[in-house]
Amino acid sequence: MNELVFEVTQEADGGFVAECLSENIFTQAHNWEELRQNVKKAVSAF
């Protein structure tokens, strides 16, 4: 099983950004739960 590591940062407006450190996967969201769902969707699409 491969492991993808994401760096998560909180933006000045309160939103979150997640960027994969090893692949070209990037997503953002307004809150933590939305970010988790967006990361799952982005990974499954990858």
Secondary structure, DSSP 4 states (H G I P E B T S, - for coil): -----EEEEE-TTS-EEEEESSSS-EEEESSHHHHHHHHHHHHHH-
